[in-house]
């Protein structure tokens, strides 16, 4: 099988770095171009020293160089461009792909195609959508909650949203809970991107822990909408995110009232059955730990109940399962390969 040429937009951010790491291991996808107009012409290894053995002298390119590399035939494109910039870049890429006779499959890791209509996007992000004509060409879901997509392109949910959905959707779909859902989550500093800012720069977070945007985080409406799409029920989510004193990983705790009392062991078995065909979701005894999934595409879930309520704990690597790994998982599926292809990467534990 010949390798599929693969292109990455927004190539200098942390998510792009993780995409390039995973693509270097992929048996069917080969990187043909990485867009960074700010660093075009410079070696990828100068930005991502950890990738020097995989990309050697390969250079970041500008958009004309990238588009000139589009082949006749099938190609894959990942967009790790910032929210608000990705949509127009994807639209331009698809237009140039048509001109080149390229059958381009897109997985977008930004927020630009996570909402079904432009008004919903604008209400959350406060700006007009960059390519509203493409919204109906994208499905948005974590792979575990959508058996197959009949649309040509995929929008991957956000990192917090991924963890929240993996914990919440089975509770709602299986009818275990009633009323509002409450969640608290802690994320590592890589979730704030490469550019340091007040409150997100790692020295401010080291040995520190604090909430931000409590009950007003933009992932909450995303999670409610995607939960409704997966279950037919739209829960009211009250979400309080926190900035954690570590570089990568997410830990969320989701709590809700039970419809009726259920033992934790019975609920754990129900979740194990729900995710029985999902190779990257494991329901564990005890409470899950971030270090067990760091650097991998796995999500670990834990369960606790009392007489009237349930708590589900979820841990993921925000850059992998919450972004780059989930995106590769989707691309595998869209192009007809087993969704775990290239993703059998062990967690690194001692970070």
Number of C-alpha atoms within 10 A of each C-alpha: 5 8 13 18 20 23 25 27 27 22 28 22 20 20 27 25 23 19 24 24 18 20 21 17 16 18 13 17 23 19 19 18 25 27 26 23 15 13 17 17 13 15 18 27 18 14 16 18 12 13 17 15 10 15 18 12 13 17 19 25 23 18 19 10 14 19 21 12 16 26 17 14 13 17 22 24 24 27 27 28 26 16 15 18 17 24 24 16 18 23 16 14 20 20 14 17 22 13 12 16 13 18 17 24 20 27 29 29 28 23 25 27 31 24 23 16 15 18 15 16 20 14 11 15 15 11 12 14 23 19 18 19 11 16 19 14 16 22 22 24 25 26 21 19 19 12 9 12 16 9 13 16 24 26 26 30 29 25 25 26 23 27 30 30 25 23 27 28 23 20 24 21 16 12 13 19 22 15 12 13 18 18 22 19 22 22 26 22 25 21 23 17 14 14 9 14 11 9 14 19 16 21 13 16 19 14 10 12 15 12 13 13 11 12 15 13 16 16 21 21 21 22 26 22 19 24 25 16 16 20 17 12 15 17 21 15 22 18 24 19 22 20 24 24 19 19 17 21 28 31 26 25 22 24 24 23 20 20 13 12 14 16 13 17 13 11 18 19 15 17 22 17 12 18 18 14 10 16 13 21 22 18 24 16 14 11 15 22 19 19 18 19 24 26 24 24 28 27 26 24 28 22 26 18 19 13 11 13 18 22 22 25 28 30 33 33 30 32 28 26 30 28 28 32 28 30 27 27 24 28 24 21 18 22 16 9 13 13 20 19 17 19 22 14 14 13 17 12 13 7 10
